[in-house]
Amino acid sequence: MSADPVPPPRSHRSALQVRRQARLRRRRRRLGWTAAAVGLLLVIGWVFYLSPFLTVSRVNVEGAPRGHR
């Protein structure tokens, strides 16, 4: 059984490549959070406006009847 070869050190990458990859990771993370926020807003909107979860089927008012004046 042989050991896995050790990957070469990352010193061969230029500072520009490192910055580009970091910027790409930030963009992807920001895009992920934005997509999650939009998805959450869509779900909340669906619950409040389109789902039968918050519908009112009947209103019952109790109390003394009002006389006509």
C-alpha positions in Angstrom: 0.0 0.0 0.0 1.6 3.3 -1.1 0.8 6.7 0.3 -1.0 9.2 -1.8 1.4 11.7 -3.4 1.7 15.0 -1.7 0.2 17.8 -3.9 2.7 20.5 -4.9 2.7 23.6 -2.9 0.5 26.4 -4.1 3.3 28.9 -4.3 3.4 28.4 -8.1 0.1 30.3 -8.4 0.4 34.0 -9.0 -1.2 36.5 -6.6 -3.5 37.6 -9.5 -4.9 34.1 -9.8 -5.5 33.9 -6.0 -7.3 37.2 -6.0 -9.4 36.2 -9.0 -10.4 32.9 -7.4 -11.3 34.8 -4.1 -13.4 37.3 -6.1 -15.2 34.4 -7.9 -15.9 32.7 -4.5 -17.4 36.0 -3.1 -19.5 36.4 -6.2 -20.8 32.9 -6.0 -21.5 33.2 -2.3 -23.4 36.5 -2.8 -25.4 34.9 -5.7 -26.3 32.0 -3.4 -27.5 34.3 -0.6 -29.4 36.4 -3.1 -31.1 33.3 -4.6 -31.9 32.0 -1.1 -33.5 35.4 -0.1 -35.6 35.5 -3.3 -36.7 31.9 -2.8 -37.7 32.7 0.8 -39.7 35.8 -0.4 -41.5 33.7 -3.0 -42.4 31.1 -0.4 -43.7 33.7 2.0 -45.7 35.4 -0.8 -47.2 32.0 -1.8 -48.2 31.3 1.8 -49.9 34.6 2.3 -51.6 35.1 -1.1 -52.0 31.8 -2.9 -52.2 29.0 -0.4 -55.3 27.9 1.5 -53.3 28.0 4.7 -54.5 31.5 5.8 -57.9 31.6 4.2 -61.0 32.4 6.2 -64.0 30.2 5.5 -66.5 31.6 7.9 -67.0 34.6 10.1 -69.3 34.4 13.1 -70.3 37.6 14.9 -71.9 37.3 18.4 -73.5 40.0 20.4 -76.8 41.8 20.9 -78.6 42.7 17.7 -78.6 46.4 16.8 -82.0 48.0 16.5 -82.8 50.2 13.6 -83.0 53.9 14.5 
